[in-house]
């Protein structure tokens, strides 16, 4: 069920990839304005907002100098300093400045501009690394224009997200070694392990790609089933560094949606198919 209006609201920007620590420039310790619920606020450099799992919750911050434990409310404005998220390190943490102290909080409790993707109608998708074991996993949360939150997952593999709103912006598809489709009006989220790289056609048809060694092209049918529409002979090459298969690129549409253009990566180059609908 769709959650009630949150205390905090957020702003958006493109999401970056990677699990390594990403430090921002230090910011002076000073008083910051309290959060309001007047819309999705624009966040400047090093500005952050506390986001709890449930609206109206709290987060504990361990102050580095005094050793005190401070309780920060959902929506509190803070200064973001640095992220600590490395493979094998476990729970990811962030250093922030709040109430005149530098302290540590869970990394996925802090919204910054760089951790947001802006979508139509004032919607924002928040992504932050939550934990890093064999690989880093990220929390994804949609925040509607009225502040309502829709949890997507806490276990998305960290990296570049492929995000596609439908024509009206009322349905959001998110791909990252899996597929999530969220309906804003109801707050319902559907998940598929076998699809990724979503793209909506002009007629509202959702076209996706396979995951891993399967980069075939599918349409998501009326009942959520994947209907195969194109595939390419040959083997998808894995990454040399870790042996993993990267998400394929999403398809494009031509001729008002009558033609689907798909690219397939193979050892001897990129293959293109144009599928007539």
Helices and strands as residue ranges (DSSP letters): E 47-50, E 58-63, E 69-73, E 77-84, E 90-91, E 93-98, E 101-106, G 107-109, E 110-111, G 113-115, E 116-118, G 120-122, E 124-132, E 136-143, E 149-157, E 162-165, E 171-175, E 179-183, E 189-192, E 195-200, E 206-210, E 217-220, E 226-230, E 252-254, G 255-257, E 259-266, E 269-276
